[in-house]
Amino acid sequence: MIASIASSSLGSRSDVSATSQIKALTPEQQRQVQQLKETDRQVGAHEQAHISVGADLVRGGATFTYQTGPDDQRYAVSGEVSIDASPGRTPEETIPKAQHIRAAALAPADPSVQDRSVAAKASAMEANARVELSTQQNDETSELDTSVSSVPDRGPVSFYQAIAQGSTGDETVGGWLDAFT
């Protein structure tokens, strides 16, 4: 955008020379220039989509590879945006970060093979974090279960048999009743 403002402020003389230079190109060269302009536009929009969605994950700006056209102008023909794709410090941090990485990778209308690869790795990172979180929660639940229940589990059948016989052999009836209420 700044380049186009600067060139328009140079006056009609530069516009005339640019127009005459394009007219001096052969029809094939003019088609090449048009294709390069379209590719440049698409590459810029593609990388901008990554930047817009990636926001705080983006490390620096987009970098481009250029090709010089028959009009001696440089056109972006490929680009990339570096993002922080490292996991969070905890599973709780990793899950939303992985979702954000995947969204940034798939932001363009036409994600590349590399974009899809990054998205797949982010999905795997999220799945691993979910497994880790589930394991942690299960461990916490088991610790809670063992600390609450110090009575050996003899099952409901043996409990009812002991009641029917009039003795439980220990003082767990109150504990069992608390467990059932």
DAFEN-V51475 format. One line per field, one symbol per residue. burial: b if it has 24 or more other C-alpha atoms within 12 Angstrom, else e. A space follows every 50 residues. Layout:
burial=???
This chain:
burial=eeeeeeeeeeeeeeeeeeeeebeeeeeeeeeebeebbebbeebbbbbbbb bbbbbebbeeebeeeeeebbbeeebbbebbbbbbbebeeebbebbbbbbb bbbbbbbbeebeeebeebbeebbebbeebeeeeeeeeeeeeeeeeeeeee eeeeeeeebeeeeeeeeeeeeeeeebeeeee
